[in-house]
Amino acid sequence: MIRVHVNDPLDQEAMNLLKSKSQLDVTSEHLERDNLITLIPQIEILIVRSATKVTREIIERGTKLKIIGRAGVGLDNIDVNAAKEKGVKVLNTPGASAISVAELTFGLMLSAARHIARGTKDLKEGLWTKKELEGYELFGKTLGIIGLGMIGKEVAKRALAFGMNVIAYDPLVPGFEKVRMVDLVELYRSSDVITLHVPLTEQTKHMINAKTIEKMKDRVIIVNASRGGVIDEEALYNALISGKVYAAAFDVFEVEPPQDDLRKKLLKLPNVVATPHIGASTYEAQERVGKELVERIFNELKI
């Protein structure tokens, strides 16, 4: 029997699919770090989402570990180098949640441009703040997409349908439909709205910072539904206060949950809208993510 442990919630159909294989002994329970370290020597396949941090210590203690499955896109919660050194295969599902993340990105963008969240909050508090909530149309504006992978492409499709001019920066992608590829300097200079869709790496950490914000248009809107840490959130806070940045929209933060002093004061700003890392949190995405990951595991095991 191959021992499989699912440490973060997985779609029920995917769980049923896992349990349908007689070769697999499947357990499912969220274990915090110390308990996971205790159990990991017995595990051959570990399945996680974003909540579990699969550290070097966990991987090195996983003497039987063969596969780490990440039900989602990013791998920044897994020490990929440690896994590679130990010959542990890391599998993820980069395209399964692309539509869900792209739709949320557009929702955040619209909310930032048209004050939807603030208008809702004010109405619920009995306030009629119509005159204070004049916003911007997206039609005719230039959207700069940093990272034109599967999610970035889905965002581009929706932006084009809205009548936006779309430019993008991605050194690995030659082009896509009516999207014009540019360098970062031009993207910062030309974009009315900037949205990020990149992994968190040494190269992308704090790529949006005080210096790069200074290169942007005045009153730009910045959206981050990719990874916390790609934006220097203190620099962005200062730019939101000064008016250099018109509004910002977040689904991810460098600190999650965002309960430290910096994130608390950032979230109090009236020109910030945010959601609690729910980009892939749709029924459709979770079903696709779970099934795709399980199928990839089956292919790897040849069962």
N, C-alpha and C positions, 0 to 999 in steps of 0.2 A: 504493500500500500504506500502511496505517495501522500505525505502529510501536507495539506494546504491550510494556511491560516489567513482568514480575511479580517484585517485589523480595522478597516473603516467600512461603513455601510456600502453595500453593493446592491444594484437593482435585483429584485426578487427573481426575475426570470433568469438572470445571469447566475444567481445562486443555485436555482433549480438545475440549470445546465451543468454547473460544476458537480452537483451532487448526483447527477445522472450517470456519471462515470464510476464504475465499480472499482477502478484502480485508485481512486482518490478518497482520502479520508479528510473531510472538510470540516473545519471549525470556524466559527465567526463570533468574535468578541473584541471590542476595542480595549486594548491593553496599553496602559501608560508605559513610559520608557523602562522602568525597572522590571515590571512584570513581563514586558516583551523580551528584554534581555534574558530573563530566566527561561522563557519558553523557546526562544529562537534556536537553540541547539537541536531541537526536535523537528524543526520546520524545514521543508524542502522548497516550498513555494509560498512566498509572502505577498499578499495583495493589499495595497493601500490606496487611499486617495490623497488629499492634501494635508489632512490633519496629522498623520503619522510622519515623524522625522526618522528616516532610515539612515542612521549615522554610521560612521566607520566602525564604532564599537559594536553596534548591532550586527553589522555585516561580518565582522571578524569572528564574532561569537557564533555565527550561523554555520557551524561545521558541516551541516548537510545541505545548506542553502544552495539551490540551483537557479531559481528564477525569482526576481522581484517584479511584480506586476503593478504598474501605476495606472489606476482607472482615471485617466485625464491626460492633459497635455504636458504640463511642465514637469521637469525632473529636479527642480531645485530643492525639494525636500528629501532627495535621495543622494547619498554620496556615490556618484556614478564612478568616480576614479577608484574608490575602494572596491566596488563591485567588480570592476574590470580586472583589478589586480588579483581578485580571488576567483575569477572565471565565472562570476555570477551574471546571468543574462538579465538585462533590464528591459522590460517591455512596457510601452505606453500606448495611448490611443489619440494621436495628435489631431485627427480630423473629425472624430465622432461628435464633439461638442461645438464645432465651428459655427454652425448656424445659430445656436442658442447664445453664444458669446457675442456674435455679430449683432443679433437683435437687441441684446442688452446694451451694447455699445451705442447703438442708435437711440435707444431710449434715454440713456444718460446724456447723449449729445443734445437731444431735443429738450430734455429737462433743463440742461444748463443754459441753452439759448433762449428758452421761453419761460423759465422760472416756474415750471410745473410743480415741483416739490414744495417750493416756498408758497406758491399760491394755494396749494392744498392745505398746508399747515396753517396759513393765515385764516382761511375760511373755517377750518375746524375750531379755531380759537375765537371765532366771531368777528374777524376783521375783514374789511373790504378794501384791499390794497391795490385796486386796479391801476391807479395812476403811477404806482411805484414799480410796476412789473412789465414795463415796456421792454421787449426783447428784440431778437434778430431772427430773420428768416435764414434757413439753410440754403434755399434756392440761390444759385449764382455764386455762392461762396466757395472758396478753395479749401478742400480737405487734404491735409497732409497725413499720410499713413506711414508710420515707421514700423516696418516689418510686414512684408506682403506674402506671408504664408497662407495657410488655409483660412484662418480667421480673417486676416487682412484682406484677402480676396473677397470674402463674403461681405465685409464692410464696404469694400469698393463697389460691389454690385448695387448695394442699397443706396449708396451715396450718388451714384450715377442716375439711379431711378428718381432721386430727389432733385435732379438738375444741378448737382454740385460739380465743380471742376475738381478732378481728383489727381493728385500727384503722390508719389511714394518713394521711399528710400528702402532699398534692400539689396545688399551687395551680392546676394545669392540668386536673385530673381531677375531675369532679363526684361520682363514686361508683362502686362496683363490688360487685355481689351483696350479700353480708352484711357487707361491710366498712364500718365507720363512719369517715367523714372527720373529722379533728380538726386543730387547730392544733399547732404544734411543742411549745408549752408543755405541752399536755395529753398529747401523745404521750410526751414525756420523763417526765412525772410518772406515767403510768399503765402503761407497758410493762414487762413482765418480760424480754422479748427485743426488741432493736431491730436491724433489718436495713436496710442502705442500698442503694438502687438508683437512683442519680442520676449525671449526668455531672459531670465536674470543670470547674467554672466559677469565676468570681470570687465568685459568691454561695455556692457549695457548698464552696469550699476551707476546710478545717479547721472545717466546721460542727459537727463533734463535737470539742469542746475542753474545757478545764478548767471553764469556766463552764457549758456545757451538760451536762456529765457531773454537775456538782453538782446539777442540777435532776432528775436521774434517780433511780429507785428504787435503794435499796441492793441490791447483789448482782444487778444487771442483767447480762444477756449481750448483747454487741455483736458483730454479724456484718457484715463488709464484703466483698462480692463484686462491687462496682461499679467504683470507681476509687480508686487510691492518691491520697492528698492530701485526700480529703474528711474524714479523721480526723487530728487532731493526735496523732501516734503517741507523742510524749513525754508528753503529758497522759494518754493512755490507759495508758501504761506505769505512771505514778504511781498511777492509779486502780486498776489491777490489783494493784499492790504493797500499797496501803492496804486492799484488800478492798471498796472502793466498787463496783467492777465485778467480778462473780464470775468471768467468763471472756470471752475474746475469740476470734474466729475470722476469719481473713483468707484471701482468695485474691489480694488485691492490696495493694501497698505504695507509699508515696510514693517510695521509692527501690527500684528493681528492677534487678538482683537485690538483695535486702535484706542487703547485706554490710557496711554501715557499723556503727559502734559501737552506735548507738541500736537499729537493727533486730536486731542480734545479741543484745543483752541482752533485747529484747522476745521474741525467739523462744526464749530459754532458760527463760522462765517456764513453770511446769507448767500454768498455767491459760490457755495460748495454744495454739490449733491453727491450722495454716496449710497452704496448698497454693500451688504456684508459678504463679499466674495461669492456671489450667486451666479456668476457667468454661465456655468454649466448646470445650474440647478433647475432643469426642466425635466419633466417626465420623459420627453422624447430623447433628450441628450443622455440622461442616465441609463436609459434602456440601450441606446446605441453603444455608449461607453462600456457598459458591463458586458454585453454580448461580444463586442469586438475584442475586448481584452481576453475573455474566456476562450474565444476561438483562436487567438494568437497563442495562448498557453497550450491549448490542445495541439496546435500545429508544431509547437516547439517540442512537446512530449511525444508527438506522433501517435496520438490516441484518438 
